[in-house]
Amino acid sequence: MNVRRLIPTTALAGATALGLVTLSACSGTSSAGGGKGGGKLDVVVSFYPMQYLAEQIGGDHVEVTTLTKPGVEPHDLELKPRQASELRQADYVLYLKGVQPAVDEAIAQSGVEHTVDAATLTEMERHGTDVGHEGGEHDGHGGEEHDAGAGADPHVWLDPVKYAEVAQGVGDSLAKADPAHAADYRKNTGTLVGKLKALDAKFADGLRNSATRTLLTTHSAFGYLAERYGLDQHGIAGIDPESEPSPARIKELQSVARQEKVSTVFFETLASDRTARTLAKDTGLRTDVLDPLEGITDRSRGDDYLSVMESNLAALQKALGAK
């Protein structure tokens, strides 16, 4: 298909003058340049959870570039001028507002016609550092909430049900951006949603009977997952993985661990594990990885969203004493 460019001629001329510099060095997948010559929809995404959706739903009809290279903590990303330039040339942009302020700003200024904020495709919720199946939440930091964007927790992809809702919206928007392949996008969306429903069933069954329902994590990324499967998340840090807990917060978590018979403190692959290991040592707990899936690296326990989520389930079952 010969895709019509959705940008001004001046922007194309500028890109030509720059030698059509691509984002391949910053991408875990393809270069946006491939779409320009290959007749595919040129799709730019913000980070891995959006990349997975675009690749699974777009299939052979898209060339996907991600702005966040593997191993980079997405919250800290700062775009280079060439990335902003390439972003303006995209046919379709998919991002999740509230995760990466620099990306949000660049996308707002890009002028790309088909721009989709995944946060608008499902109902977003507010989560503090502590959240559980009873719906209560607080952040354990004197009342200051560590929320992103307009107060919503952005980590919606860690709930397979909500992620499936986002997938439906992405499929619909790709069909509008490239109507010649709408049937394929809808078919691929149905396949992906089916996989996410099966994943949801695995989590529901696997966590139904557990010795404890309490989850201690470094990064408070698992509020949606906790609510979905009846767990109580207690985060050392807030929504921001780099925020430092107060001594009072550490003392509070030590008490929670004793009272709730917690065995494990979870940390993640893209942020420091120092605080988690210190808390675990002081309370005699184990440590393990619970991956928030903000990026895939060679340290990830799996090579894509589904396999890493299944590894997360296995880690939770072990830590919570699931039967």
C-alpha positions as CSV (number, residue, x, y, z in Angstrom):
1,M,0.0,0.0,0.0
2,N,1.3,3.5,-0.8
3,V,0.6,5.3,2.4
4,R,-0.2,9.0,2.1
5,R,2.2,11.1,4.3
6,L,0.4,13.0,7.0
7,I,3.0,15.8,7.3
8,P,3.7,19.1,5.6
9,T,6.1,19.1,2.6
10,T,8.5,21.3,4.5
11,A,8.9,18.7,7.2
12,L,9.7,16.1,4.5
13,A,12.2,18.4,3.0
14,G,13.8,18.9,6.4
15,A,14.0,15.2,6.9
16,T,15.6,14.7,3.5
17,A,18.2,17.3,4.3
18,L,19.0,15.4,7.5
19,G,19.5,12.3,5.4
20,L,16.3,10.8,6.7
21,V,17.9,10.0,10.1
22,T,15.9,7.2,11.7
23,L,15.3,6.1,15.2
24,S,16.8,2.7,14.7
25,A,19.5,3.4,17.2
26,C,16.9,4.2,19.8
27,S,14.5,1.4,18.9
28,G,14.1,-2.2,20.0
29,T,12.3,-2.9,16.7
30,S,12.3,-1.4,13.3
31,S,13.3,2.0,11.9
32,A,10.7,4.5,10.9
33,G,12.6,4.8,7.6
34,G,11.5,1.3,6.6
35,G,7.9,2.5,6.4
36,K,8.8,5.4,4.1
37,G,10.1,3.1,1.4
38,G,8.2,-0.1,2.1
39,G,4.6,1.1,1.8
40,K,3.8,0.3,5.4
41,L,2.2,2.5,8.0
42,D,4.9,4.4,9.9
43,V,4.1,3.9,13.6
44,V,6.0,5.6,16.4
45,V,5.3,4.5,20.0
46,S,6.5,5.8,23.3
47,F,7.7,2.7,25.2
48,Y,7.4,-1.1,25.3
49,P,3.7,-1.7,26.4
50,M,2.6,0.5,23.4
51,Q,5.1,-1.2,21.1
52,Y,3.7,-4.6,21.9
53,L,0.2,-3.5,21.0
54,A,1.3,-1.9,17.8
55,E,3.3,-4.9,16.7
56,Q,0.7,-7.5,17.6
57,I,-2.2,-5.6,16.0
58,G,-0.4,-3.9,13.1
59,G,1.3,-7.1,12.0
60,D,2.9,-7.0,8.5
61,H,1.2,-3.7,7.7
62,V,3.2,-1.5,10.0
63,E,6.8,-0.5,10.8
64,V,7.1,0.2,14.5
65,T,9.6,2.5,16.2
66,T,9.8,2.9,19.9
67,L,11.2,6.1,21.4
68,T,12.5,4.3,24.5
69,K,15.4,1.9,23.8
70,P,15.7,-1.3,25.8
71,G,17.3,-0.8,29.3
72,V,16.2,2.9,29.6
73,E,13.9,3.7,32.5
74,P,10.9,5.2,30.6
75,H,10.1,7.8,33.2
76,D,13.5,9.4,32.8
77,L,13.5,9.6,29.0
78,E,14.6,12.8,27.3
79,L,14.1,13.0,23.6
80,K,16.9,14.0,21.2
81,P,16.2,16.6,18.5
82,R,16.3,13.9,15.8
83,Q,13.7,11.8,17.6
84,A,11.4,14.8,17.8
85,S,11.9,15.4,14.1
86,E,11.1,11.8,13.2
87,L,8.1,11.8,15.5
88,R,6.6,14.6,13.4
89,Q,6.9,12.4,10.3
90,A,4.9,9.5,11.7
91,D,1.7,8.3,10.1
92,Y,0.4,7.1,13.5
93,V,1.6,7.7,17.1
94,L,0.6,5.6,20.1
95,Y,1.6,6.7,23.7
96,L,0.3,6.6,27.3
97,K,0.1,10.1,28.7
98,G,1.4,10.5,32.2
99,V,4.4,8.1,32.0
100,Q,6.9,10.2,30.1
101,P,6.5,14.0,30.4
102,A,9.1,14.7,27.6
103,V,7.3,12.4,25.2
104,D,3.9,13.9,26.1
105,E,5.2,17.4,25.3
106,A,6.8,16.3,22.0
107,I,3.7,14.5,20.8
108,A,1.5,17.5,21.7
109,Q,3.7,19.6,19.4
110,S,4.1,17.0,16.6
111,G,0.9,17.8,14.7
112,V,0.5,14.1,13.6
113,E,-3.1,13.5,12.6
114,H,-3.5,9.9,13.9
115,T,-2.3,10.3,17.5
116,V,-3.7,8.0,20.2
117,D,-3.4,8.4,23.9
118,A,-3.9,4.9,25.4
119,A,-5.1,6.5,28.6
120,T,-8.3,7.5,26.8
121,L,-9.1,3.9,25.8
122,T,-9.9,2.6,29.3
123,E,-10.9,4.0,32.6
124,M,-7.8,5.2,34.5
125,E,-7.7,5.1,38.3
126,R,-5.8,6.8,41.1
127,H,-3.5,4.6,43.1
128,G,-1.2,5.6,46.0
129,T,1.7,3.6,47.4
130,D,-0.7,1.3,49.2
131,V,-3.7,-0.1,47.4
132,G,-5.7,-3.2,47.8
133,H,-8.8,-5.2,47.0
134,E,-10.8,-3.2,49.5
135,G,-10.3,-0.2,47.4
136,G,-8.5,1.9,50.0
137,E,-5.3,3.7,49.2
138,H,-2.7,5.9,50.8
139,D,0.8,6.6,50.0
140,G,2.5,6.3,53.4
141,H,4.3,9.6,52.9
142,G,2.4,12.0,55.0
143,G,-0.5,12.2,52.6
144,E,1.4,13.3,49.6
145,E,0.3,11.2,46.6
146,H,2.9,10.1,44.0
147,D,0.6,10.2,41.0
148,A,1.3,10.8,37.4
149,G,-0.3,13.2,34.9
150,A,-3.7,14.4,36.2
151,G,-3.6,12.1,39.2
152,A,-4.0,8.8,37.4
153,D,-1.8,5.7,37.9
154,P,-0.5,5.1,34.3
155,H,0.5,1.4,34.8
156,V,-2.8,0.1,33.2
157,W,-1.0,-2.5,31.1
158,L,-0.3,-4.7,34.2
159,D,-4.0,-5.5,34.3
160,P,-4.7,-7.9,31.4
161,V,-8.4,-6.9,31.4
162,K,-7.7,-3.2,31.0
163,Y,-4.9,-3.8,28.6
164,A,-7.4,-5.7,26.4
165,E,-9.6,-2.7,26.5
166,V,-6.7,-0.5,25.3
167,A,-6.0,-3.1,22.6
168,Q,-9.5,-2.8,21.3
169,G,-9.2,0.9,21.0
170,V,-5.8,0.6,19.3
171,G,-7.3,-1.8,16.7
172,D,-10.1,0.6,15.9
173,S,-7.8,3.6,15.6
174,L,-5.4,1.7,13.3
175,A,-8.3,0.7,11.1
176,K,-9.2,4.4,10.8
177,A,-5.6,5.4,10.0
178,D,-5.2,2.7,7.4
179,P,-8.7,1.6,6.2
180,A,-7.3,-0.6,3.4
181,H,-6.1,-3.1,6.0
182,A,-8.9,-2.5,8.6
183,A,-10.1,-6.2,8.4
184,D,-6.6,-7.4,9.3
185,Y,-6.2,-5.0,12.2
186,R,-9.6,-6.1,13.6
187,K,-8.7,-9.8,13.2
188,N,-5.3,-9.3,14.9
189,T,-7.0,-7.3,17.7
190,G,-9.4,-10.2,18.3
191,T,-6.5,-12.6,18.5
192,L,-4.6,-10.5,21.0
193,V,-7.7,-9.9,23.2
194,G,-8.2,-13.6,23.3
195,K,-4.6,-14.1,24.6
196,L,-5.1,-11.4,27.2
197,K,-8.4,-13.0,28.4
198,A,-6.5,-16.3,28.8
199,L,-3.8,-14.5,30.8
200,D,-6.4,-13.0,33.0
201,A,-7.8,-16.4,33.7
202,K,-4.4,-17.8,34.6
203,F,-3.9,-15.0,37.1
204,A,-7.3,-15.3,38.6
205,D,-6.9,-19.1,39.1
206,G,-3.3,-19.0,40.1
207,L,-3.8,-16.4,42.9
208,R,-7.2,-17.5,44.2
209,N,-5.9,-19.4,47.2
210,S,-2.9,-17.8,48.8
211,A,-1.4,-17.8,52.3
212,T,-1.1,-14.0,52.2
213,R,-2.7,-11.3,50.0
214,T,0.0,-8.7,50.8
215,L,2.5,-7.6,48.2
216,L,5.6,-5.6,49.0
217,T,7.2,-3.8,46.0
218,T,9.9,-1.3,45.4
219,H,7.9,0.6,42.7
220,S,4.1,1.1,43.2
221,A,3.3,-0.1,39.7
222,F,1.0,-2.9,40.6
223,G,-2.1,-1.1,41.8
224,Y,-4.3,-2.2,38.9
225,L,-3.0,-5.8,39.2
226,A,-3.6,-5.8,42.9
227,E,-7.2,-4.6,42.5
228,R,-7.9,-7.1,39.8
229,Y,-6.8,-10.1,41.7
230,G,-7.6,-9.2,45.3
231,L,-4.1,-8.3,46.5
232,D,-2.9,-5.6,48.8
233,Q,0.1,-3.7,47.4
234,H,2.4,-1.8,49.7
235,G,5.1,0.1,47.8
236,I,8.4,1.3,49.2
237,A,8.4,4.1,46.7
238,G,5.5,5.8,45.0
239,I,4.5,5.8,41.4
240,D,7.9,7.3,40.7
241,P,10.4,4.3,41.0
242,E,13.3,6.6,42.0
243,S,11.5,8.3,44.9
244,E,13.1,7.7,48.3
245,P,11.0,6.4,51.2
246,S,11.2,8.0,54.6
247,P,12.4,6.2,57.7
248,A,8.9,6.2,59.0
249,R,7.7,4.5,55.8
250,I,10.4,1.8,56.2
251,K,9.3,1.2,59.8
252,E,5.7,0.9,58.6
253,L,6.5,-1.7,56.0
254,Q,8.5,-3.7,58.5
255,S,5.4,-3.9,60.7
256,V,3.2,-4.8,57.7
257,A,5.6,-7.6,56.8
258,R,5.4,-9.1,60.3
259,Q,1.7,-8.8,60.6
260,E,0.8,-10.1,57.2
261,K,3.3,-13.0,57.1
262,V,5.1,-11.5,54.0
263,S,8.0,-13.6,52.7
264,T,9.3,-11.5,49.9
265,V,10.2,-8.0,48.9
266,F,9.9,-7.4,45.1
267,F,12.2,-5.2,43.1
268,E,12.4,-4.6,39.3
269,T,14.9,-4.8,36.5
270,L,15.1,-1.1,35.4
271,A,15.4,0.6,38.8
272,S,17.8,0.3,41.8
273,D,17.1,-2.6,44.1
274,R,19.1,-1.1,47.0
275,T,16.2,-0.1,49.2
276,A,14.4,-3.4,48.6
277,R,17.4,-5.4,49.6
278,T,18.0,-3.2,52.7
279,L,14.4,-3.7,53.8
280,A,14.6,-7.5,53.1
281,K,17.8,-7.8,55.1
282,D,16.4,-5.9,58.1
283,T,13.2,-7.9,58.2
284,G,14.6,-11.3,57.2
285,L,12.7,-11.5,54.0
286,R,13.6,-12.8,50.5
287,T,13.9,-10.7,47.4
288,D,12.6,-11.5,43.9
289,V,11.8,-9.7,40.7
290,L,8.3,-8.5,39.8
291,D,8.6,-6.8,36.4
292,P,6.5,-3.7,35.7
293,L,7.1,-4.4,32.0
294,E,8.2,-0.9,31.1
295,G,10.9,-2.4,28.8
296,I,12.3,-5.7,27.7
297,T,16.0,-6.4,28.3
298,D,18.3,-9.4,28.4
299,R,17.6,-9.5,32.2
300,S,13.8,-9.8,31.6
301,R,12.3,-13.2,32.5
302,G,10.8,-13.6,29.1
303,D,11.0,-12.0,25.6
304,D,7.6,-10.4,25.3
305,Y,4.7,-9.1,27.3
306,L,2.9,-12.5,27.7
307,S,6.0,-14.5,28.8
308,V,7.1,-11.8,31.3
309,M,3.6,-11.6,32.8
310,E,3.6,-15.4,33.2
311,S,6.9,-15.1,35.0
312,N,5.4,-12.5,37.2
313,L,2.5,-14.8,38.1
314,A,5.0,-17.6,39.0
315,A,6.9,-15.2,41.3
316,L,3.7,-14.0,42.9
317,Q,2.5,-17.5,43.5
318,K,5.8,-18.4,45.2
319,A,5.9,-15.3,47.3
320,L,2.2,-15.4,48.4
321,G,2.1,-19.1,49.1
322,A,-0.5,-19.8,46.4
323,K,-1.9,-23.3,46.4
